[in-house]
């Protein structure tokens, strides 16, 4: 696979001022700027908006302090870009985010700059693509940090430290997100591809934007390592009703479950969900 598309870099601060409704937001716009870069890349440059524009399209209007991933991702959705948001109780693991990155997706990541010596400041940047490494554990990634002068290669360990240091209740509070969790918004794959496993065949559409659907109220859908109950669950990975699950391949299990042998898998065949645990299959979302 070739290197995914790259957005036009957008800088934060006095070099790129943002004044809306009489408020100077030039140093409080990192998440809108990163979102704008995500929209740019996801549409292959067809939609190019500024961080100020993202801020101005947030509903209800918010011109005080920083912004949340949910606020900004809703703006991306308005421009036709599907975003998978992981915050609060729906945080994802760094491994999950890394696998998505290696699959050709990019994400906006929130964290804190204290580990890299830039002070106790909650911040956000766009992570465009992964460097070398094993599945779920790249050695580096290309980061578009609005505080920098352009894209830079960051070590994955520095990205992990940034994410873990996020002050989840604000910079004046001691609570940190901690290791093993990411507050991020994951954007679409600009070059869909798949590594077919277990006899998997390409879905139509490709990829297919399915949604988790639990048959039992309040319970989560289990994600397995292969298409069948004989495969173990993916550690810590489940879907709640409504969660986006991008599927690239379909395969049959040895034995039927809920009357069907059909299972759907992710791009590299490491995550599988039975048909009964999904809705919006076949482009109906």
C-alpha positions as CSV (number, residue, x, y, z in Angstrom):
1,X,0.0,0.0,0.0
2,X,1.3,3.5,-0.8
3,X,1.5,6.3,1.8
4,X,-2.0,7.7,2.5
5,X,-3.0,11.1,1.2
6,X,-1.6,14.1,3.2
7,X,-3.6,17.2,4.1
8,X,-2.4,20.8,3.8
9,X,-0.8,21.7,7.2
10,X,-2.6,24.3,9.3
11,X,-0.7,26.2,12.0
12,X,-2.0,27.5,15.3
13,X,-1.0,30.8,17.0
14,X,-0.3,34.4,15.9
15,X,1.0,33.1,12.5
16,X,-2.6,31.9,11.8
17,X,-4.9,34.1,13.9
18,X,-8.5,33.2,14.5
19,X,-10.8,35.9,15.7
20,X,-14.5,35.1,15.9
21,X,-17.2,37.3,17.4
22,X,-14.5,39.5,18.9
23,X,-12.7,36.7,20.6
24,X,-9.0,35.9,19.8
25,X,-8.9,32.1,19.6
26,X,-5.5,31.7,18.0
27,X,-4.1,29.6,20.8
28,X,-7.3,27.7,21.6
29,X,-8.1,26.1,18.3
30,X,-5.9,23.0,18.1
31,X,-8.8,20.5,17.9
32,X,-10.7,22.5,15.2
33,X,-7.4,22.9,13.2
34,X,-6.7,19.1,13.5
35,X,-10.3,18.4,12.5
36,X,-9.9,20.6,9.4
37,X,-6.8,18.7,8.4
38,X,-8.7,15.4,8.9
39,X,-11.5,16.7,6.6
40,X,-9.0,17.8,4.0
41,X,-7.3,14.4,3.9
42,X,-10.5,12.4,4.1
43,X,-12.0,14.2,1.1
44,X,-8.6,14.2,-0.8
45,X,-8.6,18.0,-0.8
46,X,-12.2,18.4,-2.1
47,X,-13.2,20.0,1.1
48,X,-10.7,22.4,2.6
49,X,-11.8,24.4,5.6
50,X,-9.9,26.3,8.2
51,X,-9.8,25.7,11.9
52,X,-11.7,29.0,12.3
53,X,-14.4,27.6,10.0
54,X,-14.7,24.5,12.0
55,X,-15.0,26.5,15.2
56,X,-17.7,28.7,13.6
57,X,-19.8,25.7,12.5
58,X,-19.9,24.1,16.0
59,X,-23.5,23.9,17.3
60,X,-24.5,25.3,19.6
61,X,-21.9,28.1,19.2
62,X,-18.9,27.9,21.4
63,X,-16.3,30.6,21.4
64,X,-14.9,30.1,24.9
65,X,-11.7,28.1,25.6
66,X,-10.9,24.8,23.9
67,X,-13.3,22.4,22.1
68,X,-14.1,18.7,22.4
69,X,-13.6,15.9,19.8
70,X,-17.4,15.4,19.7
71,X,-18.1,19.1,18.9
72,X,-15.5,19.2,16.1
73,X,-16.3,15.7,14.7
74,X,-19.9,16.8,14.3
75,X,-18.7,19.5,12.0
76,X,-16.7,17.0,10.0
77,X,-19.8,14.8,9.6
78,X,-21.7,17.9,8.2
79,X,-19.1,18.0,5.5
80,X,-19.7,14.3,4.6
81,X,-16.9,12.7,6.6
82,X,-17.7,9.8,8.8
83,X,-15.8,10.0,12.1
84,X,-15.4,7.3,14.8
85,X,-15.1,9.2,18.2
86,X,-13.5,7.6,21.2
87,X,-13.9,9.6,24.4
88,X,-15.2,9.1,28.0
89,X,-16.5,5.6,28.5
90,X,-15.8,4.8,24.8
91,X,-12.0,5.4,24.8
92,X,-10.0,3.0,22.6
93,X,-6.7,1.4,23.2
94,X,-3.5,2.7,21.5
95,X,-3.2,-0.7,19.8
96,X,-6.7,-0.3,18.2
97,X,-5.8,3.3,17.0
98,X,-2.5,2.0,15.7
99,X,-4.2,-0.8,13.7
100,X,-6.6,1.8,12.2
101,X,-3.6,4.0,11.3
102,X,-1.8,1.1,9.7
103,X,-5.0,0.3,7.8
104,X,-4.9,3.7,6.1
105,X,-7.0,5.8,8.4
106,X,-5.8,8.9,10.3
107,X,-7.0,10.4,13.6
108,X,-7.2,13.5,15.8
109,X,-5.5,12.8,19.1
110,X,-5.9,14.7,22.3
111,X,-3.3,14.7,25.0
112,X,-1.1,17.0,27.1
113,X,2.3,18.5,26.2
114,X,3.9,18.2,29.6
115,X,5.9,15.0,28.7
116,X,7.7,16.7,25.8
117,X,8.6,19.7,28.0
118,X,6.1,22.2,26.6
119,X,4.2,22.7,29.8
120,X,1.0,21.4,31.3
121,X,-1.3,22.2,28.3
122,X,-4.0,20.0,26.9
123,X,-3.5,19.9,23.1
124,X,-4.5,18.0,20.0
125,X,-2.9,17.1,16.7
126,X,-3.6,15.2,13.5
127,X,-1.8,11.8,13.1
128,X,-1.7,11.0,9.4
129,X,0.0,7.6,8.9
130,X,2.2,5.1,10.7
131,X,5.9,4.3,10.2
132,X,7.4,0.9,10.3
133,X,6.7,-1.7,13.1
134,X,4.5,-4.6,13.9
135,X,0.7,-4.7,13.7
136,X,-0.7,-2.4,16.4
137,X,2.8,-1.3,17.5
138,X,4.4,1.1,15.0
139,X,7.7,2.6,15.8
140,X,6.7,6.1,14.7
141,X,3.9,8.1,13.0
142,X,3.6,11.3,10.9
143,X,2.2,14.0,13.1
144,X,0.7,17.3,12.0
145,X,1.0,19.3,15.2
146,X,-0.5,22.8,14.8
147,X,2.2,24.2,17.2
148,X,4.9,23.1,14.7
149,X,5.9,24.5,11.4
150,X,4.9,21.5,9.4
151,X,4.5,17.7,9.5
152,X,7.0,15.8,11.7
153,X,7.9,12.2,12.4
154,X,7.2,11.4,16.0
155,X,8.2,8.3,17.9
156,X,5.2,6.1,18.9
157,X,6.5,6.3,22.5
158,X,6.2,10.1,22.5
159,X,2.7,9.8,21.1
160,X,1.7,7.4,23.8
161,X,3.1,9.7,26.5
162,X,1.3,12.7,25.0
163,X,-2.0,10.8,25.0
164,X,-1.6,9.3,28.5
165,X,-0.9,12.8,30.0
166,X,-4.3,14.3,29.0
167,X,-5.8,16.1,31.9
168,X,-9.4,14.8,31.4
169,X,-11.0,17.3,33.7
170,X,-9.0,20.3,32.7
171,X,-5.3,21.4,33.1
172,X,-6.0,22.7,36.6
173,X,-7.1,19.2,37.8
174,X,-4.7,16.3,38.6
175,X,-6.6,13.5,36.9
176,X,-4.8,12.1,33.9
177,X,-6.1,9.7,31.3
178,X,-3.3,7.3,31.9
179,X,-1.6,4.7,29.7
180,X,-3.5,2.2,27.6
181,X,-6.2,4.7,26.5
182,X,-6.7,7.2,23.6
183,X,-9.0,10.1,23.4
184,X,-9.2,10.3,19.6
185,X,-11.4,10.7,16.5
186,X,-10.6,8.3,13.7
187,X,-11.3,9.3,10.1
188,X,-11.9,7.2,7.0
189,X,-9.4,5.2,5.0
190,X,-8.5,7.1,1.9
191,X,-7.1,4.0,0.2
192,X,-9.3,1.0,1.2
193,X,-7.6,-2.3,1.0
194,X,-7.8,-5.6,2.9
195,X,-5.7,-8.6,3.9
196,X,-8.2,-11.5,3.4
197,X,-8.1,-14.3,6.0
198,X,-10.2,-17.3,6.8
199,X,-11.6,-17.5,3.3
200,X,-12.8,-13.9,3.5
201,X,-14.2,-12.2,0.4
202,X,-14.6,-8.5,-0.4
203,X,-17.7,-6.8,0.9
204,X,-20.0,-4.6,-1.2
205,X,-19.7,-1.7,-0.5
206,X,-16.0,-1.8,0.3
207,X,-15.6,-1.1,3.1
208,X,-19.0,-1.4,4.6
209,X,-20.1,0.9,7.4
210,X,-21.9,-1.5,9.7
211,X,-23.2,-0.7,13.2
212,X,-23.0,-2.8,16.3
213,X,-26.4,-4.2,17.4
214,X,-26.8,-6.2,20.6
215,X,-29.7,-8.6,20.8
216,X,-29.8,-8.2,24.5
217,X,-30.4,-4.7,25.9
218,X,-27.4,-3.3,27.8
219,X,-25.0,-6.0,26.6
220,X,-22.1,-5.5,24.2
221,X,-21.4,-7.4,21.1
222,X,-18.3,-9.6,21.3
223,X,-15.6,-9.2,18.7
224,X,-13.6,-12.4,17.9
225,X,-10.3,-13.1,16.4
226,X,-11.8,-15.2,13.6
227,X,-15.2,-16.1,12.0
228,X,-16.6,-18.5,14.5
229,X,-17.3,-19.2,18.2
230,X,-14.2,-21.5,18.3
231,X,-12.0,-18.3,17.9
232,X,-11.2,-16.5,21.1
233,X,-12.5,-12.9,21.8
234,X,-10.3,-10.0,21.0
235,X,-9.1,-8.8,24.5
236,X,-10.9,-5.7,25.6
237,X,-12.7,-5.2,22.3
238,X,-16.6,-5.1,22.2
239,X,-19.2,-3.1,20.4
240,X,-22.2,-1.4,21.9
241,X,-25.3,-0.8,19.9
242,X,-24.7,1.9,17.3
243,X,-20.9,1.7,17.3
244,X,-19.3,1.9,13.8
245,X,-17.6,-1.2,12.7
246,X,-15.9,-1.0,9.2
247,X,-16.0,-4.4,7.5
248,X,-13.9,-5.3,4.5
249,X,-14.5,-9.0,4.2
250,X,-17.1,-11.7,4.9
251,X,-16.5,-15.3,5.7
252,X,-18.5,-18.4,6.7
253,X,-18.1,-20.2,10.0
254,X,-18.1,-24.0,10.5
255,X,-21.4,-23.9,12.5
256,X,-24.3,-21.5,12.3
257,X,-25.1,-19.0,15.0
258,X,-28.6,-17.5,15.2
259,X,-29.4,-19.2,11.9
260,X,-26.5,-17.8,9.9
261,X,-22.8,-18.8,9.3
262,X,-21.9,-15.3,8.0
263,X,-19.3,-13.3,9.9
264,X,-17.8,-9.9,9.0
265,X,-14.1,-9.0,9.4
266,X,-12.0,-5.8,9.5
267,X,-9.3,-4.9,7.0
268,X,-6.6,-7.3,8.2
269,X,-8.8,-10.2,9.4
270,X,-8.0,-9.7,13.1
271,X,-11.5,-8.7,14.2
272,X,-14.7,-10.6,13.4
273,X,-18.4,-10.0,14.3
274,X,-21.3,-12.3,13.6
275,X,-24.0,-11.0,11.3
276,X,-26.5,-11.1,14.2
277,X,-24.3,-8.5,16.0
278,X,-24.5,-5.9,13.3
279,X,-27.0,-3.7,11.4
280,X,-26.7,-1.4,8.4
281,X,-25.1,-4.2,6.4
282,X,-24.7,-3.8,2.7
283,X,-24.6,0.0,2.5
284,X,-27.9,0.6,4.3
285,X,-26.5,3.0,6.9
